Amino acid sequence: MSSPRISFSGGRIGGSCVSSITTLCGEGLLPVDGVTVQVNGVPSVPDPIWTLAGVISNLRYTTGREVADLQRTQSSLARPEATCASLIPIRKSPIWWGSPQDERRAIYEERSRHTTIGIKYLPHIARRLHHSRDIGQPFEFLTWFEFAPEHESMYVNLLEELRSTEEWCYVDREVDIRMVWEASVAA
Amino acid sequence: MSSPRISFSGGRIGGSCVSSITTLCGEGLLPVDGVTVQVNGVPSVPDPIWTLAGVISNLRYTTGREVADLQRTQSSLARPEATCASLIPIRKSPIWWGSPQDERRAIYEERSRHTTIGIKYLPHIARRLHHSRDIGQPFEFLTWFEFAPEHESMYVNLLEELRSTEEWCYVDREVDIRMVWEASVAA
């Protein structure tokens, strides 16, 4: 059972309308007007300006207790009211990847509270993580968020909290793509 | 910096001479006479019967203390005396992958002693792990071993120890390919 591969293609048109692309660190992305989300290459996108892909994979840091906390509060993608979307591609430094699992876990959760911070913003901010490092992609993680317009300031707070953590010291490339999403991505 | 992709192609000829292919569980592999190891698709292999690929990626369970223990004792690939090689492709069950990180770690090391067992056989049995799950491969891990002919019984013991662990209850496909390797794979 292989992991589903999700692609995000930016182009002149797309399933969503891009409102901003902000480069937080490292190299940016070319401007696009729309982003189309594909599952295993369907639908095909003609002439994308860029395509970022990732797979939905197993959890890498989350404990059983944290999974239970998440499952109690999280919401699914494709809620009708969640017409705002955002894609945050990030890459981490070689120092991060060279660290052993227990050290990365300690930075991720015990010191940066990544999961704990995310849970505070549930169920309003729904998200799905895509892993890209092992498939030869320019970014290593693509996180897709969906929320209603009235929760945009909450989303901004979530990003500010995460970006102020020790974990983010290891992020060496990050772009923030905001969209208005008419027909939300299929969950 | 993307992960190097290593391919193992089985065919009528190859960089190594296959002495046996044993299916431990699940579907087997077609018989081949030789296996060629490629890094990022080089060299090209004409008409392979099968090709298995994986990426060299970050550690998923190993702690800093275990890394130090490994580094103190492990040997590199491509030792001139290590003319025996073995490739063990495995796949784990959906129950494994659906478990949270702390539960998988507990099975992997606290209860099955995966790293501890491996360390006992160092430096004689050198190995390299390749991750295949996220790149749409039929197997999820490809472990490549190299050892001198006089250490073959030690290698058999290593496999027997690992296969008797709780971790191996989650392995639902496993093939064991043994080879004689004239020019050892580049490390």
Interface residues (C-beta under 8 A of the other chain):
Chain A: M1 S2 S3 R5 V55 S57 N58 L59 R60 Y61 T62 T63 G64 E66 V67 P94 W97 G98 S99 P100 Q101 D102 E103 R105 H131 R133 D134 I135 G136 Q137
Chain B: M1 S2 S3 R5 V55 S57 N58 L59 R60 Y61 T62 T63 G64 E66 V67 P94 W97 G98 S99 P100 Q101 D102 E103 R105 H131 R133 D134 I135 G136 Q137
